Amino acid sequence: MLILIALISGLLFGTGMIVSNMVDPSKVIAFLDVTGHWDPSLAFVIIGALTVFAPCYHLIIKKRKHAINGDTFSYPNKTNVDSKLILGATCFGIGWGIAGLCPGPVLTSISGGASEIFIFIISMAVGMGIAAKVNK
């Protein structure tokens, strides 16, 4: 059941990323360029996702004790804003702004076979490894 849920979720996510053009770095950079030639179209993707997710989360997921596959939900217990969160968000934002690539859409972009996608993924993995060592 877990594999089937993961498969369906991954297919929906990947299809959504491709159809909405969130896998196109130039589209993402144009969305982030609020002082230049801003392209607000990705805001509609975000609004659409929140329109589906928010009611489902509050009406269905939050009321359940267990996921469909029987696993218990694990909600974060840390809610404060600290220097690690700010530093991590800053690094993420700078990387996203420079490359126009985000981890979810970049994994969807693997199927295109572009070498810059693989370089990004390797660099992202190295960055995650460094961050994991620093956070110990």
C-alpha positions as CSV (number, residue, x, y, z in Angstrom):
1,M,0.0,0.0,0.0
2,L,2.8,2.4,0.9
3,I,4.5,1.8,-2.5
4,L,1.2,2.4,-4.3
5,I,0.6,5.7,-2.4
6,A,4.1,6.8,-3.1
7,L,3.7,6.0,-6.8
8,I,0.4,7.8,-7.2
9,S,1.7,10.8,-5.2
10,G,4.9,11.0,-7.2
11,L,3.1,10.8,-10.5
12,L,0.6,13.5,-9.5
13,F,3.5,15.7,-8.2
14,G,5.7,15.2,-11.3
15,T,2.8,15.8,-13.7
16,G,1.8,18.9,-11.9
17,M,5.4,20.2,-12.0
18,I,5.7,19.6,-15.7
19,V,2.2,20.9,-16.7
20,S,2.6,24.1,-14.6
21,N,6.1,24.6,-16.1
22,M,7.7,24.8,-12.6
23,V,10.5,22.7,-14.0
24,D,11.6,25.6,-16.3
25,P,14.3,27.6,-14.6
26,S,13.6,30.7,-16.7
27,K,10.0,30.6,-15.6
28,V,10.9,30.3,-11.9
29,I,13.5,33.1,-12.2
30,A,10.9,35.4,-13.9
31,F,8.5,34.6,-11.0
32,L,11.2,35.6,-8.5
33,D,12.1,38.8,-10.4
34,V,9.5,41.0,-8.7
35,T,11.3,44.3,-9.5
36,G,11.9,43.5,-13.2
37,H,9.9,41.5,-15.7
38,W,7.8,39.7,-13.1
39,D,5.8,36.7,-14.3
40,P,3.1,36.0,-11.7
41,S,1.8,32.8,-13.4
42,L,3.5,30.5,-10.9
43,A,1.6,32.3,-8.1
44,F,-1.5,30.6,-9.6
45,V,0.2,27.2,-9.3
46,I,0.9,27.9,-5.6
47,I,-2.7,29.2,-5.0
48,G,-4.1,26.2,-6.8
49,A,-2.0,23.8,-4.7
50,L,-3.0,25.6,-1.5
51,T,-6.7,25.6,-2.5
52,V,-6.6,21.8,-2.7
53,F,-4.2,21.2,0.2
54,A,-5.5,23.5,2.9
55,P,-9.0,22.1,3.2
56,C,-7.8,18.5,2.9
57,Y,-5.2,19.2,5.7
58,H,-7.6,20.8,8.1
59,L,-10.7,18.7,7.4
60,I,-9.2,15.3,6.8
61,I,-5.5,14.9,7.6
62,K,-5.3,16.9,10.9
63,K,-8.3,14.9,12.3
64,R,-6.8,11.5,11.6
65,K,-4.4,9.8,13.9
66,H,-2.9,7.5,11.2
67,A,-2.1,7.8,7.5
68,I,-3.9,5.7,4.9
69,N,-1.1,3.1,5.1
70,G,-1.4,2.9,8.9
71,D,1.7,5.0,9.8
72,T,1.2,7.6,12.5
73,F,1.6,11.2,11.5
74,S,4.7,13.0,12.6
75,Y,4.2,16.7,13.1
76,P,7.1,19.0,13.8
77,N,7.5,19.9,17.5
78,K,9.9,22.8,16.8
79,T,8.1,25.9,15.8
80,N,10.5,28.7,16.8
81,V,12.4,30.8,14.3
82,D,16.1,30.5,15.1
83,S,19.4,31.3,13.3
84,K,19.6,27.9,11.7
85,L,16.2,28.3,10.1
86,I,17.1,31.8,8.9
87,L,20.5,30.7,7.5
88,G,19.0,27.6,5.9
89,A,16.1,29.6,4.3
90,T,18.6,32.2,3.1
91,C,20.9,29.5,1.5
92,F,17.8,27.8,-0.1
93,G,16.5,31.1,-1.4
94,I,19.8,32.2,-2.9
95,G,20.3,28.9,-4.6
96,W,16.8,28.9,-5.9
97,G,17.2,32.5,-7.2
98,I,20.5,31.8,-8.9
99,A,19.6,28.5,-10.6
100,G,15.9,28.8,-10.9
101,L,15.8,25.2,-9.6
102,C,14.1,23.9,-6.6
103,P,14.6,20.3,-5.2
104,G,11.1,19.0,-6.1
105,P,10.9,20.3,-9.7
106,V,14.6,19.4,-10.3
107,L,13.9,15.8,-9.5
108,T,11.1,15.9,-11.9
109,S,13.5,17.4,-14.5
110,I,15.8,14.3,-14.4
111,S,13.8,12.8,-17.2
112,G,15.0,15.5,-19.5
113,G,18.6,14.3,-19.1
114,A,20.2,17.8,-19.1
115,S,23.7,17.7,-17.5
116,E,23.0,20.9,-15.5
117,I,20.2,19.0,-13.7
118,F,22.6,16.3,-12.6
119,I,25.2,18.8,-11.5
120,F,22.6,20.6,-9.5
121,I,21.5,17.3,-7.8
122,I,25.0,16.4,-7.0
123,S,25.7,19.9,-5.6
124,M,22.4,19.7,-3.6
125,A,23.4,16.4,-2.1
126,V,26.9,17.7,-1.1
127,G,25.2,20.8,0.5
128,M,22.8,18.5,2.4
129,G,25.8,16.4,3.6
130,I,27.7,19.5,4.8
131,A,24.6,20.8,6.5
132,A,24.0,17.4,8.2
133,K,27.6,17.4,9.6
134,V,27.3,21.1,10.8
135,N,24.0,20.3,12.5
136,K,25.4,17.4,14.6
